[in-house]
Every structure is written in structure tokens, then in C-alpha cells.
Amino acid sequence: MCIRDRLANLELLQGKKGKKKKKKKSKKAKKKKAKKLPPALKLIAKKSTYELLNELFVLGIAKKINKPHKIVDFQGDYNFIGSVMEDKKEPVPDTSLAQLRNSVVEWGILPIGSKAIHENTIRNGGAIKSMLFLGPQGSGKTKLAKTVAYETSSLFLDISPAIIENTYPEKKGEDKLVATVMRVAKELQPAVIYIDECEMVFPAKKKKKKGKKEKKGKGPSRIKLQLSKLKKSYLKKNDRVLIIGCTNCVGEMSAPDATKFFDVHLYFPF
């Protein structure tokens, strides 16, 4: 039985155990104040979730992972020598494929795929919202990101620079784009938000040339500000939404931005 089937069975068992009698609310109970929507979400407030989802499918942002991507396909042994060298404070060799697989299962697949495990992870203080996969081209970063979505039956939302180019060109279009993706992911969770070539979204600062002014709001980095804002304010700990970024050009990425935005960094050896 694959991990996808086991997660489905776990959800069924949790559903049966979790049924409790509803307590009658007292009339004196105070009404909760409606939470204010972030400004970006007000731009799409009049549209239904499924209208927004259809919009994302048309643009090629929302995708269905039809081809099976199974975690068992990532085979490899543990690097036992690495742990010994780490204890002796010597240079540690590259992470093994088995260690990568276990990290993705622990931090990504299990919490996103099972509500019960996700709640338990929150209680233990180990819940994360984002992961960064870094390593050379062809090392399996994109395939593993799709594996997380496939094994957890998650909605896959691709906001890579090549996909979002020329989308939402209107004023405040970047805010509308990010708000649409975040709302659809949150309301139709579990969901995986994927960003390939994320060094273009979080670029390192370059030295300004004298006499030349940089154009603001152009290129993939236009979504950086709103993405960071909504990740912090809109996505809550109990939301089963995972943002996965991939890059093979770490040197072109802003280290402070990457450290602040991504909760876990995983290196993929070639």
C-alpha cells in the first residue's frame, strides 16, 4: 500500500473518531467580530472560489498532477559516515537521497496529507509553511515537489516566473494574482504552491549604475512583497498549504529574503 492510500485511510479513521455531539450555544454568547480582509483579497472578494479556480486553470497556474509521482521512486541509502563526521565537526558530505526523502515526508507529505498529523505537528511546534529545494539542474527538485502534491492529493498551483509572465497586466495585477492563488489554496486545501526559478522572485540586490533608475513592478519579483505579506497574515498554522520554491542559482538569490521566507532549506546533490 502506497503512502497516498495510507493517508486516505487515516483521514477516514480520523473522521469516524472525530464525530462529537454539538453543544448548544447559549443566547448570551457574544458575536465574533468579522475579521478584516487584507487589501489584496478585497480585489477578488466578489468572485467565488470556483470562478477563481477556473481562471487559474485557464492561465495554466492551476494544474492536475495526472502522472503518478510516488515517494518510493526516490530510492537511496543513508549517509551514515556523514553523521559520524558531523559529530567530529569535520566537513560533511552531501545529503543522501534517503535523507532528503525522509525530510520531505516528515515536513511536507505527512502534515499536508493528514489533518490529524498536521494538528499534532502544530502542537509540537514543528509545522512549516514553506520549503526551499536548492541544487543543480536535473537533481529531482521539481519531481519531488510534484510528488508532494500527488501523494497528498493536493491542488498544484504553479506561480513560476515562466508561468505568470504576462498575466494580470492591469494596475495592482500582482496583488490580484497572489491573492487569487492564496485564496484558492486556502479554501481548497490541501494545496501546494510551486515556484520554480525562485531566484527571479527573490533576486539578490545589484549595484545601481549611476544615472540609471530601476523600473519598479516589472518582472517576476513583482509578486515578492504580496507573497510575503499573505503568507504571514492570511495563511494560518492550521492551513494545509505548503509553498515549495526551487532554484539552481543560489548565488543569484537574496540570502536574507530566502532565509526569512522559506522555513526549511534542502540541498539536492547531483
C-alpha positions as CSV (number, residue, x, y, z in Angstrom):
1,M,0.0,0.0,0.0
2,C,1.5,3.4,-1.0
3,I,1.7,6.4,1.3
4,R,-1.2,8.1,-0.6
5,D,-3.6,5.2,0.3
6,R,-2.4,5.1,3.9
7,L,-3.1,8.8,4.3
8,A,-6.6,8.4,2.8
9,N,-7.3,5.6,5.3
10,L,-6.0,7.7,8.2
11,E,-8.4,10.5,7.2
12,L,-11.4,8.1,7.2
13,L,-10.5,6.8,10.6
14,Q,-10.0,10.3,12.0
15,G,-13.4,11.3,10.6
16,K,-15.1,8.5,12.4
17,K,-13.4,9.2,15.7
18,G,-13.8,12.9,15.5
19,K,-17.6,13.0,15.3
20,K,-18.9,14.6,18.5
21,K,-22.3,15.8,19.6
22,K,-22.7,19.5,19.0
23,K,-23.2,21.6,22.1
24,K,-26.0,24.2,22.1
25,K,-24.7,27.7,22.1
26,S,-26.1,30.0,24.8
27,K,-28.0,33.0,23.7
28,K,-25.8,35.2,25.7
29,A,-22.8,34.2,23.6
30,K,-21.2,37.3,22.1
31,K,-21.0,37.5,18.3
32,K,-17.5,37.4,17.0
33,K,-16.3,40.4,15.1
34,A,-15.8,39.7,11.4
35,K,-12.1,39.7,10.5
36,K,-10.9,42.3,8.1
37,L,-9.7,41.1,4.8
38,P,-6.2,42.0,3.6
39,P,-6.4,44.8,0.9
40,A,-5.3,42.4,-1.8
41,L,-8.1,40.0,-1.1
42,K,-10.7,42.7,-1.4
43,L,-9.8,43.0,-5.1
44,I,-11.3,39.5,-5.7
45,A,-14.0,39.5,-2.9
46,K,-16.9,39.5,-5.4
47,K,-15.8,36.3,-7.2
48,S,-16.5,32.8,-5.9
49,T,-13.7,30.4,-5.2
50,Y,-14.5,28.2,-8.2
51,E,-14.6,31.2,-10.6
52,L,-11.1,32.0,-9.4
53,L,-10.0,28.4,-9.8
54,N,-11.3,28.3,-13.3
55,E,-9.4,31.5,-14.0
56,L,-6.2,29.9,-12.7
57,F,-6.7,26.7,-14.9
58,V,-7.2,28.9,-18.0
59,L,-3.9,30.7,-17.2
60,G,-2.1,27.4,-16.7
61,I,-1.4,28.2,-13.0
62,A,-3.6,25.5,-11.5
63,K,-2.6,22.1,-12.7
64,K,-3.7,18.5,-12.2
65,I,-0.9,16.0,-11.5
66,N,-2.1,13.1,-13.6
67,K,1.2,11.2,-13.9
68,P,1.9,9.2,-10.8
69,H,4.8,10.7,-8.8
70,K,5.5,8.3,-5.9
71,I,7.8,8.9,-3.0
72,V,9.0,5.3,-3.2
73,D,10.6,6.1,-6.6
74,F,13.2,8.1,-4.7
75,Q,15.5,5.3,-3.7
76,G,18.8,5.6,-1.9
77,D,20.8,4.7,1.2
78,Y,21.5,6.8,4.3
79,N,24.9,8.5,4.6
80,F,26.0,7.1,7.9
81,I,29.5,8.4,7.5
82,G,28.2,11.9,7.3
83,S,26.6,11.7,10.8
84,V,29.9,10.5,12.3
85,M,31.8,13.3,10.6
86,E,29.3,15.8,11.8
87,D,29.9,14.7,15.4
88,K,33.6,15.2,14.9
89,K,33.0,18.7,13.4
90,E,34.6,17.7,10.1
91,P,33.3,18.8,6.6
92,V,30.1,16.8,6.0
93,P,29.5,15.2,2.5
94,D,26.3,15.9,0.5
95,T,22.9,14.8,1.9
96,S,21.8,11.3,0.7
97,L,18.6,10.8,-1.3
98,A,17.2,8.7,1.6
99,Q,17.7,11.7,4.0
100,L,16.0,14.0,1.5
101,R,13.1,11.7,1.1
102,N,12.6,11.3,4.8
103,S,12.8,15.1,5.3
104,V,10.1,15.8,2.6
105,V,7.8,13.1,4.1
106,E,8.2,14.4,7.6
107,W,7.8,18.1,6.9
108,G,5.7,18.0,3.8
109,I,3.7,14.9,2.8
110,L,2.5,13.7,6.3
111,P,1.3,17.1,7.7
112,I,-0.3,18.2,4.4
113,G,-1.8,14.8,3.6
114,S,-3.4,14.2,7.1
115,K,-5.3,16.7,9.1
116,A,-4.7,14.7,12.3
117,I,-0.9,14.6,11.8
118,H,-0.9,18.3,10.9
119,E,-2.7,19.2,14.1
120,N,-0.3,17.1,16.1
121,T,2.7,18.8,14.3
122,I,1.3,22.2,15.3
123,R,1.0,21.2,18.9
124,N,4.7,20.0,18.9
125,G,5.7,23.3,17.3
126,G,7.0,21.7,14.1
127,A,4.6,23.0,11.5
128,I,6.0,24.8,8.5
129,K,4.5,26.8,5.6
130,S,7.4,26.8,3.1
131,M,10.3,24.8,1.8
132,L,13.2,25.7,-0.5
133,F,14.7,23.0,-2.7
134,L,18.2,24.0,-4.0
135,G,20.6,22.1,-6.1
136,P,21.9,21.6,-9.7
137,Q,19.6,21.2,-12.6
138,G,18.3,17.6,-13.1
139,S,18.7,16.7,-9.4
140,G,15.0,15.9,-8.9
141,K,13.7,19.1,-7.3
142,T,10.6,19.6,-9.5
143,K,9.7,15.9,-9.5
144,L,9.8,15.8,-5.7
145,A,7.6,18.9,-5.5
146,K,5.0,17.2,-7.7
147,T,5.4,14.1,-5.6
148,V,4.3,16.0,-2.5
149,A,1.1,17.1,-4.4
150,Y,0.4,13.7,-5.8
151,E,0.9,11.7,-2.6
152,T,-1.3,14.1,-0.7
153,S,-4.0,14.6,-3.4
154,S,-3.3,18.3,-3.2
155,L,-4.2,21.1,-5.6
156,F,-1.0,22.1,-7.5
157,L,-0.6,25.9,-8.2
158,D,2.4,26.9,-10.3
159,I,3.5,30.5,-10.0
160,S,6.9,30.1,-11.5
161,P,8.2,33.2,-13.5
162,A,7.7,31.4,-16.9
163,I,4.0,30.7,-16.0
164,I,3.0,34.1,-14.6
165,E,4.7,36.1,-17.3
166,N,2.2,38.5,-19.0
167,T,-0.6,37.5,-16.6
168,Y,-2.6,40.2,-14.8
169,P,-1.0,43.1,-16.5
170,E,-3.5,45.6,-15.1
171,K,-2.9,48.0,-12.2
172,K,-2.3,46.1,-8.9
173,G,-2.3,42.9,-11.1
174,E,0.5,41.3,-9.0
175,D,-1.7,41.8,-5.8
176,K,-4.7,40.2,-7.6
177,L,-2.5,37.3,-8.8
178,V,-1.1,36.4,-5.4
179,A,-4.5,36.9,-3.7
180,T,-6.2,34.6,-6.1
181,V,-3.6,31.9,-5.7
182,M,-3.6,32.2,-1.9
183,R,-7.4,32.2,-1.5
184,V,-7.9,29.2,-3.8
185,A,-5.1,27.3,-2.0
186,K,-6.6,28.1,1.4
187,E,-10.2,27.3,0.6
188,L,-9.5,24.2,-1.4
189,Q,-6.7,22.8,0.7
190,P,-4.6,20.7,0.8
191,A,-2.6,22.6,-1.7
192,V,1.0,23.0,-2.9
193,I,2.1,26.4,-4.3
194,Y,5.1,25.8,-6.5
195,I,7.7,28.4,-7.5
196,D,10.5,27.3,-9.9
197,E,13.5,29.6,-10.6
198,C,12.6,31.4,-7.4
199,E,15.9,33.3,-7.5
200,M,14.0,35.5,-10.0
201,V,11.2,36.2,-7.4
202,F,13.7,36.8,-4.6
203,P,16.7,38.3,-6.5
204,A,19.9,39.5,-4.9
205,K,20.3,43.2,-4.9
206,K,22.6,44.5,-7.7
207,K,24.7,47.6,-7.6
208,K,22.9,50.6,-9.2
209,K,24.6,52.2,-12.1
210,K,25.0,56.0,-12.0
211,G,22.3,57.9,-13.9
212,K,20.0,54.9,-14.3
213,K,16.8,54.3,-12.4
214,E,15.4,50.8,-12.0
215,K,11.9,50.2,-13.1
216,K,9.7,49.0,-10.3
217,G,6.9,46.5,-10.6
218,K,8.4,44.7,-13.5
219,G,9.4,41.1,-13.8
220,P,8.8,38.1,-11.5
221,S,9.9,39.9,-8.4
222,R,6.7,42.0,-8.6
223,I,4.9,39.2,-6.5
224,K,7.5,39.1,-3.7
225,L,6.0,41.7,-1.4
226,Q,2.4,40.5,-1.6
227,L,3.5,36.8,-1.4
228,S,5.4,37.5,1.9
229,K,2.5,39.6,3.3
230,L,-0.2,37.0,2.6
231,K,2.0,34.1,3.8
232,K,2.4,35.8,7.1
233,S,-1.1,37.3,7.6
234,Y,-3.5,35.1,5.6
235,L,-2.1,31.6,5.8
236,K,-2.6,30.3,9.4
237,K,-0.9,27.4,11.2
238,N,-3.8,25.1,10.7
239,D,-4.0,25.6,7.0
240,R,-2.6,22.6,5.0
241,V,-0.9,24.8,2.4
242,L,2.8,24.3,1.5
243,I,4.9,26.7,-0.6
244,I,7.8,25.0,-2.4
245,G,10.5,27.0,-4.1
246,C,13.2,25.6,-6.4
247,T,16.5,27.1,-7.5
248,N,19.7,26.0,-9.1
249,C,21.2,29.5,-8.9
250,V,21.5,30.2,-5.2
251,G,24.2,32.9,-5.8
252,E,21.6,35.0,-7.7
253,M,19.1,34.8,-4.8
254,S,18.8,37.2,-1.9
255,A,20.1,35.3,1.2
256,P,18.1,37.4,3.7
257,D,14.9,37.1,1.7
258,A,15.3,33.3,1.3
259,T,16.1,32.8,5.0
260,K,13.1,34.9,6.0
261,F,10.5,33.4,3.6
262,F,11.4,29.7,3.5
263,D,11.2,27.8,6.8
264,V,13.3,24.8,5.6
265,H,16.1,24.6,3.1
266,L,17.0,21.2,1.5
267,Y,20.1,20.7,-0.7
268,F,19.8,18.2,-3.6
269,P,23.1,16.7,-4.7
270,F,23.5,15.8,-8.4
